[in-house]
Amino acid sequence: MSETSPAGRLKEATPQRKIIHVDMDAFFASVEQRDNPELRGRPVAVGGARQRGVVAAASYEARKFGVRSAMASVTALRKCPDLVFVKPRFDVYKEISLQIRAIFAEHTAVIEPLSLDEAYLDVTETLNGLSATGIAEEIRAKIRAATGLTASAGVSYNKFLAKLASDQRKPDGIFVITPKMGGAFVEGLEIAKFHGVGPATAAKMNRVGIYTGLDLRAWTLPDLQAHFGKSGAFFHAIARGVDHRPVRADRIRKSVGAENTFAQDLSGFEEMRECLQPILDRVWSYCAGAGLSGRTVTLKVKYADFEQITRSRSIAAGVTGREELERLSLDLLTPLFPVKKGVRLLGVSLSSLDAEAAAESRQLRLGF
């Protein structure tokens, strides 16, 4: 085996890194159930119950009915008629997140948040001499004691496997993937469960006979690059349990966006305006929760023939609320009418984060 091959580098790199992925269990919904005893044991969705609302988070009781985050509220109610909707309280979530962030900092300074409810920790060089598994257990215990909430953790030798590991014992569990386990774990995993492989890519892989990590590993790097472009090298590496990405303590998100591909092509302004509502909800819910603001709104449109266009507008001050985000998005959509062909995808993103918001984001670590 060549020392320059991914597997060869893995042999050298794996003993050097110890990564923990901590993921709060149904964070927003669990906070609401904690603070309101009447919600405990009931299916709860944080978000708007209105016609065009969207689920920001779902309790485990709701998930049993198939309710998931980013799902349209009307769809969630069809799946679970007894679903209880609760308005989000982002100030409360931030306060709790800061408590959790302080617990992380007791063990390492290398912390990379992914969202309000999860983060990577590099504990290769620890502050107290504990093993990575011991640190993960201690963090989970401290979170429970300080907040009354539960967290799941994954421990491994890289970010890809740590992320996968944290899903294995949810809720309120811990799972460890050692260097000796990595290859076998990946080869037996369904490709749709790979972090970094979205539904569209998983479907594309299924069409060419890739259903598991073992199937993916059978493909050569040139073949993967030919079929999946720049992502081919990443897929080639993770199929072998290789991920050299460092935990970045200074990571700041440059943009926030969401999009949706529709089962049937859209052609009318009103139906597109309606279909934009859950997309706008998702973008603004994230921004509000993370304390982010941006100056540039971008509308993405993909037509039935797969032609794709974007339209952007920047304003001097940051977008102040969801209503303004909607107004700017519709201002970008309106000039496209009348459309000469159907629209299969719409997306909205907010970028050009202002310095104050970016600084706040760094301080809060997106909630952690």
C-alpha angles and dihedrals in degrees: 000000000000116000088223095055118100091249090049092051089047090058090057098037105045099075090052101061134061114182130182124195112200118195123181113228111249086327105191094038093045091053090053092048091048093052097041114046090194089068096054113114092010128109105261132185123190109214142055123324093199123117094268097031125126135215111249094183138354131208119237089253088059093044090062087069092049097262111150139175116273090028118134110258093233090055091048091052091050090054094044115020091184092056113137115215119210126187113243119254103202095175089060092047091051092050091052091045090056089054089053092046090055090053091052090050091058088069108030142001093213103089126151116188118208098186140330093296108036142047144170120237125196106210097169087119106034129196096222108030097249122140118256090254091048091051092050091051092047092049092051091050092049092049091053092047095046101040109016088237132116130234133191122217138199122201124196147126096272141024097254094056095039089056092050091046094056090062094055100078103027129185109041098345145114132219130186127206110193124198089258091053098044101087096045092045093054096044092056096047123104110246092233089064094056111115105236095031109099127200094265093050092044090053090049090051092048089054090060095044101266109135104141140028088260090057090049092049090057091066120090122234094249091051093049091048090049092053101034105024118212091357090063094084091051092050091047090054100045091048084066096043092256123141120152097179110129125226102257114212093187097051113144122180112240097197142005120215146157135189141180134209112212128223089224127032117256125225109163128080095227094051090048091048089052093047090051092060099080089042091054090046091055094049096046095042089058093045093048093047094047096042092241129150130179139189102213125069117193126193117203121201126183117189129214091263089054094252106148129203135175130204123193138189128187127201130198095241127042120270104272103200149350093273091058091047089053093047093051092046092051090047087059093045098048099069090056091070137139091040118209094205137028123275117230100177138030127185139174129198135180118211143152091077109206120241095250093051092045091050090050090048090053092049094047093038088223090304100325 
